[in-house]
Amino acid sequence: MVLDIHATPSIPANPRTTTPGKVNYVLGGVARNVAECMSKLGAKPYMISALGLDMAGNILLEHWKSAGLSIEG
């Protein structure tokens, strides 16, 4: 499982300064994507993955659980 982070500045970035913009999180990882698609087709995939005890890990785990997928792996 991977959480891709897409950051887009709203103004041109200047080195060594803070730049305002938007940050989007996109759930990814080929195995995660395939397992989620399989579940939408009625299969019950069993995913084994390492997750960090951080924001990215929490987002991935919460999405996985909200999709009704097993967290036993």
N, CA, C and O atoms as a GROMACS GRO file, in nm:
protein
  292
    1MET      N    1   0.084  -0.117   0.000
    1MET     CA    2   0.000   0.000   0.000
    1MET      C    3   0.089   0.123   0.000
    1MET      O    4   0.192   0.128   0.066
    2VAL      N    5   0.045   0.223  -0.076
    2VAL     CA    6   0.122   0.347  -0.087
    2VAL      C    7   0.025   0.464  -0.084
    2VAL      O    8  -0.085   0.455  -0.139
    3LEU      N    9   0.065   0.571  -0.021
    3LEU     CA   10  -0.013   0.694  -0.025
    3LEU      C   11   0.071   0.795  -0.102
    3LEU      O   12   0.174   0.843  -0.053
    4ASP      N   13   0.026   0.827  -0.224
    4ASP     CA   14   0.096   0.926  -0.304
    4ASP      C   15   0.054   1.065  -0.258
    4ASP      O   16  -0.064   1.089  -0.230
    5ILE      N   17   0.149   1.155  -0.251
    5ILE     CA   18   0.121   1.293  -0.210
    5ILE      C   19   0.150   1.384  -0.330
    5ILE      O   20   0.262   1.390  -0.379
    6HIS      N   21   0.046   1.454  -0.375
    6HIS     CA   22   0.058   1.545  -0.489
    6HIS      C   23   0.048   1.687  -0.436
    6HIS      O   24  -0.058   1.727  -0.387
    7ALA      N   25   0.155   1.763  -0.445
    7ALA     CA   26   0.156   1.902  -0.399
    7ALA      C   27   0.165   1.994  -0.520
    7ALA      O   28   0.252   1.978  -0.606
    8THR      N   29   0.074   2.091  -0.526
    8THR     CA   30   0.070   2.186  -0.637
    8THR      C   31   0.075   2.328  -0.581
    8THR      O   32  -0.014   2.368  -0.507
    9PRO      N   33   0.178   2.404  -0.617
    9PRO     CA   34   0.186   2.542  -0.567
    9PRO      C   35   0.081   2.630  -0.634
    9PRO      O   36   0.048   2.610  -0.751
   10SER      N   37   0.028   2.728  -0.559
   10SER     CA   38  -0.069   2.820  -0.618
   10SER      C   39  -0.002   2.945  -0.675
   10SER      O   40  -0.064   3.024  -0.746
   11ILE      N   41   0.127   2.961  -0.643
   11ILE     CA   42   0.209   3.069  -0.700
   11ILE      C   43   0.344   3.008  -0.734
   11ILE      O   44   0.377   2.900  -0.684
   12PRO      N   45   0.424   3.073  -0.818
   12PRO     CA   46   0.557   3.019  -0.847
   12PRO      C   47   0.640   3.006  -0.718
   12PRO      O   48   0.642   3.096  -0.635
   13ALA      N   49   0.706   2.893  -0.705
   13ALA     CA   50   0.787   2.867  -0.585
   13ALA      C   51   0.917   2.946  -0.589
   13ALA      O   52   0.981   2.960  -0.694
   14ASN      N   53   0.956   2.997  -0.472
   14ASN     CA   54   1.085   3.064  -0.454
   14ASN      C   55   1.168   2.980  -0.359
   14ASN      O   56   1.119   2.940  -0.253
   15PRO      N   57   1.294   2.951  -0.394
   15PRO     CA   58   1.378   2.871  -0.306
   15PRO      C   59   1.388   2.933  -0.166
   15PRO      O   60   1.390   3.055  -0.150
   16ARG      N   61   1.393   2.847  -0.066
   16ARG     CA   62   1.410   2.883   0.075
   16ARG      C   63   1.296   2.969   0.131
   16ARG      O   64   1.317   3.045   0.225
   17THR      N   65   1.176   2.957   0.073
   17THR     CA   66   1.059   3.028   0.125
   17THR      C   67   0.941   2.932   0.134
   17THR      O   68   0.943   2.823   0.076
   18THR      N   69   0.839   2.974   0.204
   18THR     CA   70   0.716   2.896   0.212
   18THR      C   71   0.630   2.929   0.090
   18THR      O   72   0.617   3.046   0.053
   19THR      N   73   0.572   2.828   0.029
   19THR     CA   74   0.490   2.849  -0.090
   19THR      C   75   0.351   2.792  -0.064
   19THR      O   76   0.337   2.674  -0.034
   20PRO      N   77   0.247   2.875  -0.076
   20PRO     CA   78   0.111   2.823  -0.057
   20PRO      C   79   0.070   2.734  -0.175
   20PRO      O   80   0.123   2.747  -0.285
   21GLY      N   81  -0.023   2.646  -0.149
   21GLY     CA   82  -0.071   2.558  -0.255
   21GLY      C   83  -0.166   2.455  -0.201
   21GLY      O   84  -0.218   2.469  -0.090
   22LYS      N   85  -0.190   2.352  -0.279
   22LYS     CA   86  -0.281   2.244  -0.241
   22LYS      C   87  -0.204   2.113  -0.232
   22LYS      O   88  -0.110   2.089  -0.307
   23VAL      N   89  -0.247   2.029  -0.138
   23VAL     CA   90  -0.190   1.896  -0.123
   23VAL      C   91  -0.304   1.796  -0.135
   23VAL      O   92  -0.403   1.805  -0.063
   24ASN      N   93  -0.288   1.700  -0.225
   24ASN     CA   94  -0.388   1.593  -0.242
   24ASN      C   95  -0.322   1.460  -0.213
   24ASN      O   96  -0.206   1.438  -0.248
   25TYR      N   97  -0.396   1.372  -0.148
   25TYR     CA   98  -0.349   1.238  -0.118
   25TYR      C   99  -0.421   1.140  -0.209
   25TYR      O  100  -0.543   1.145  -0.222
   26VAL      N  101  -0.344   1.051  -0.272
   26VAL     CA  102  -0.402   0.954  -0.365
   26VAL      C  103  -0.360   0.815  -0.319
   26VAL      O  104  -0.241   0.786  -0.306
   27LEU      N  105  -0.459   0.728  -0.295
   27LEU     CA  106  -0.431   0.592  -0.254
   27LEU      C  107  -0.370   0.516  -0.370
   27LEU      O  108  -0.419   0.524  -0.483
   28GLY      N  109  -0.263   0.442  -0.344
   28GLY     CA  110  -0.196   0.373  -0.452
   28GLY      C  111  -0.127   0.246  -0.410
   28GLY      O  112  -0.152   0.190  -0.303
   29GLY      N  113  -0.040   0.202  -0.497
   29GLY     CA  114   0.027   0.074  -0.481
   29GLY      C  115  -0.046  -0.026  -0.569
   29GLY      O  116  -0.167  -0.044  -0.555
   30VAL      N  117   0.025  -0.092  -0.659
   30VAL     CA  118  -0.040  -0.180  -0.755
   30VAL      C  119  -0.122  -0.289  -0.686
   30VAL      O  120  -0.236  -0.313  -0.724
   31ALA      N  121  -0.065  -0.354  -0.586
   31ALA     CA  122  -0.137  -0.462  -0.518
   31ALA      C  123  -0.263  -0.411  -0.450
   31ALA      O  124  -0.367  -0.477  -0.454
   32ARG      N  125  -0.255  -0.293  -0.388
   32ARG     CA  126  -0.372  -0.235  -0.322
   32ARG      C  127  -0.480  -0.202  -0.426
   32ARG      O  128  -0.597  -0.230  -0.404
   33ASN      N  129  -0.438  -0.143  -0.537
   33ASN     CA  130  -0.533  -0.108  -0.643
   33ASN      C  131  -0.603  -0.232  -0.697
   33ASN      O  132  -0.725  -0.233  -0.714
   34VAL      N  133  -0.526  -0.337  -0.724
   34VAL     CA  134  -0.583  -0.460  -0.778
   34VAL      C  135  -0.678  -0.524  -0.676
   34VAL      O  136  -0.787  -0.568  -0.712
   35ALA      N  137  -0.636  -0.530  -0.550
   35ALA     CA  138  -0.721  -0.588  -0.446
   35ALA      C  139  -0.853  -0.512  -0.431
   35ALA      O  140  -0.958  -0.574  -0.415
   36GLU      N  141  -0.847  -0.379  -0.436
   36GLU     CA  142  -0.969  -0.300  -0.425
   36GLU      C  143  -1.061  -0.325  -0.544
   36GLU      O  144  -1.182  -0.338  -0.527
   37CYS      N  145  -1.004  -0.332  -0.664
   37CYS     CA  146  -1.085  -0.360  -0.784
   37CYS      C  147  -1.146  -0.500  -0.778
   37CYS      O  148  -1.261  -0.519  -0.816
   38MET      N  149  -1.069  -0.597  -0.729
   38MET     CA  150  -1.121  -0.733  -0.714
   38MET      C  151  -1.241  -0.736  -0.620
   38MET      O  152  -1.339  -0.806  -0.645
   39SER      N  153  -1.232  -0.658  -0.511
   39SER     CA  154  -1.342  -0.657  -0.415
   39SER      C  155  -1.468  -0.596  -0.477
   39SER      O  156  -1.579  -0.638  -0.446
   40LYS      N  157  -1.450  -0.497  -0.565
   40LYS     CA  158  -1.565  -0.437  -0.633
   40LYS      C  159  -1.632  -0.535  -0.729
   40LYS      O  160  -1.749  -0.519  -0.763
   41LEU      N  161  -1.556  -0.636  -0.772
   41LEU     CA  162  -1.610  -0.739  -0.861
   41LEU      C  163  -1.666  -0.858  -0.784
   41LEU      O  164  -1.709  -0.956  -0.843
   42GLY      N  165  -1.666  -0.848  -0.650
   42GLY     CA  166  -1.725  -0.952  -0.567
   42GLY      C  167  -1.628  -1.048  -0.503
   42GLY      O  168  -1.669  -1.133  -0.425
   43ALA      N  169  -1.499  -1.037  -0.533
   43ALA     CA  170  -1.399  -1.124  -0.471
   43ALA      C  171  -1.370  -1.076  -0.329
   43ALA      O  172  -1.406  -0.963  -0.293
   44LYS      N  173  -1.306  -1.158  -0.251
   44LYS     CA  174  -1.267  -1.121  -0.116
   44LYS      C  175  -1.114  -1.132  -0.105
   44LYS      O  176  -1.062  -1.231  -0.054
   45PRO      N  177  -1.044  -1.029  -0.152
   45PRO     CA  178  -0.897  -1.036  -0.151
   45PRO      C  179  -0.842  -1.031  -0.009
   45PRO      O  180  -0.903  -0.975   0.082
   46TYR      N  181  -0.726  -1.092   0.008
   46TYR     CA  182  -0.655  -1.093   0.136
   46TYR      C  183  -0.526  -1.016   0.115
   46TYR      O  184  -0.435  -1.064   0.048
   47MET      N  185  -0.518  -0.898   0.171
   47MET     CA  186  -0.404  -0.810   0.150
   47MET      C  187  -0.306  -0.821   0.267
   47MET      O  188  -0.346  -0.814   0.383
   48ILE      N  189  -0.180  -0.838   0.234
   48ILE     CA  190  -0.074  -0.836   0.335
   48ILE      C  191   0.017  -0.719   0.300
   48ILE      O  192   0.076  -0.714   0.192
   49SER      N  193   0.028  -0.624   0.393
   49SER     CA  194   0.108  -0.504   0.368
   49SER      C  195   0.158  -0.449   0.500
   49SER      O  196   0.099  -0.472   0.606
   50ALA      N  197   0.266  -0.376   0.493
   50ALA     CA  198   0.317  -0.305   0.610
   50ALA      C  199   0.264  -0.162   0.607
   50ALA      O  200   0.266  -0.097   0.503
   51LEU      N  201   0.216  -0.115   0.721
   51LEU     CA  202   0.168   0.022   0.733
   51LEU      C  203   0.240   0.091   0.847
   51LEU      O  204   0.264   0.030   0.952
   52GLY      N  205   0.273   0.216   0.828
   52GLY     CA  206   0.336   0.293   0.934
   52GLY      C  207   0.233   0.342   1.034
   52GLY      O  208   0.114   0.352   1.002
   53LEU      N  209   0.277   0.371   1.154
   53LEU     CA  210   0.190   0.429   1.256
   53LEU      C  211   0.196   0.581   1.242
   53LEU      O  212   0.242   0.652   1.331
   54ASP      N  213   0.147   0.630   1.127
   54ASP     CA  214   0.152   0.772   1.095
   54ASP      C  215   0.027   0.811   1.016
   54ASP      O  216  -0.064   0.729   0.999
   55MET      N  217   0.022   0.934   0.970
   55MET     CA  218  -0.094   0.983   0.898
   55MET      C  219  -0.122   0.899   0.772
   55MET      O  220  -0.237   0.862   0.748
   56ALA      N  221  -0.019   0.870   0.694
   56ALA     CA  222  -0.037   0.792   0.571
   56ALA      C  223  -0.094   0.654   0.602
   56ALA      O  224  -0.188   0.610   0.536
   57GLY      N  225  -0.038   0.587   0.702
   57GLY     CA  226  -0.088   0.455   0.741
   57GLY      C  227  -0.232   0.460   0.788
   57GLY      O  228  -0.311   0.372   0.756
   58ASN      N  229  -0.267   0.564   0.863
   58ASN     CA  230  -0.405   0.579   0.911
   58ASN      C  231  -0.502   0.601   0.796
   58ASN      O  232  -0.610   0.542   0.795
   59ILE      N  233  -0.466   0.685   0.700
   59ILE     CA  234  -0.552   0.711   0.584
   59ILE      C  235  -0.575   0.582   0.506
   59ILE      O  236  -0.688   0.550   0.471
   60LEU      N  237  -0.467   0.508   0.479
   60LEU     CA  238  -0.479   0.384   0.404
   60LEU      C  239  -0.565   0.282   0.478
   60LEU      O  240  -0.652   0.219   0.418
   61LEU      N  241  -0.542   0.267   0.607
   61LEU     CA  242  -0.617   0.168   0.685
   61LEU      C  243  -0.765   0.205   0.696
   61LEU      O  244  -0.851   0.118   0.682
   62GLU      N  245  -0.794   0.332   0.719
   62GLU     CA  246  -0.934   0.374   0.729
   62GLU      C  247  -1.008   0.354   0.597
   62GLU      O  248  -1.123   0.311   0.597
   63HIS      N  249  -0.943   0.385   0.485
   63HIS     CA  250  -1.008   0.362   0.356
   63HIS      C  251  -1.032   0.213   0.334
   63HIS      O  252  -1.139   0.173   0.288
   64TRP      N  253  -0.933   0.133   0.368
   64TRP     CA  254  -0.944  -0.013   0.349
   64TRP      C  255  -1.062  -0.066   0.430
   64TRP      O  256  -1.143  -0.145   0.380
   65LYS      N  257  -1.072  -0.024   0.557
   65LYS     CA  258  -1.182  -0.069   0.642
   65LYS      C  259  -1.316  -0.016   0.592
   65LYS      O  260  -1.416  -0.089   0.595
   66SER      N  261  -1.321   0.109   0.547
   66SER     CA  262  -1.448   0.166   0.500
   66SER      C  263  -1.498   0.098   0.374
   66SER      O  264  -1.618   0.101   0.346
   67ALA      N  265  -1.407   0.036   0.298
   67ALA     CA  266  -1.445  -0.040   0.179
   67ALA      C  267  -1.493  -0.179   0.216
   67ALA      O  268  -1.532  -0.256   0.129
   68GLY      N  269  -1.490  -0.213   0.347
   68GLY     CA  270  -1.536  -0.344   0.393
   68GLY      C  271  -1.438  -0.456   0.368
   68GLY      O  272  -1.477  -0.572   0.362
   69LEU      N  273  -1.310  -0.422   0.353
   69LEU     CA  274  -1.208  -0.522   0.325
   69LEU      C  275  -1.141  -0.569   0.454
   69LEU      O  276  -1.131  -0.495   0.552
   70SER      N  277  -1.096  -0.693   0.451
   70SER     CA  278  -1.034  -0.754   0.568
   70SER      C  279  -0.902  -0.686   0.606
   70SER      O  280  -0.822  -0.651   0.519
   71ILE      N  281  -0.881  -0.667   0.735
   71ILE     CA  282  -0.754  -0.611   0.784
   71ILE      C  283  -0.674  -0.718   0.858
   71ILE      O  284  -0.580  -0.684   0.931
   72GLU      N  285  -0.709  -0.844   0.840
   72GLU     CA  286  -0.638  -0.953   0.908
   72GLU      C  287  -0.495  -0.970   0.859
   72GLU      O  288  -0.410  -1.017   0.934
   73GLY      N  289  -0.467  -0.932   0.735
   73GLY     CA  290  -0.332  -0.951   0.678
   73GLY      C  291  -0.236  -0.846   0.726
   73GLY      O  292  -0.119  -0.848   0.688
   0.00000   0.00000   0.00000
